[in-house]
């Protein structure tokens, strides 16, 4: 089975949830694995933590992960956008179209070979 993933979502990006219980809410990505993202303040879960030295104990609220295919990068107003890669010489940029104009989102890092 082919793995669904949103390869442009990185830590620090502002995203909007497109499906699930948190649909329509926006937040900042604080962690990412291959196909899961953790968004600040969304998908809050309660975890029972045993007492240990120097750690919080009892019932702790923490963010749960969301599948990366259920989030989309958003603009400053919180509207989801579709990103495209634009090549300028040897540099690559992620851009999206807003009101007929291309808006630069960020640079794309080169993969290590």
C-alpha angles and dihedrals in degrees: 000000000000115000115238113220141157102227097188097061112101136171110285097028121128110237140178122219110238100188142014133045093321095049114157096016122121132211147146121275109242100173139015137190126180096292106357131078132194114215122202112253097000133105093019115196132183119234127190108225124194118229112271132161116279095359133106112259137196122035109352125188115220139165117264124213126261126205110261091231089064095061133068131194111254138201125242092280093053097253115139115247134197113233126215130190115240119192120212108180106299095344126088124205133188111230137174132197119246121176091341095309128103114240119199113232103180144309121278116236118229117246117243113244 
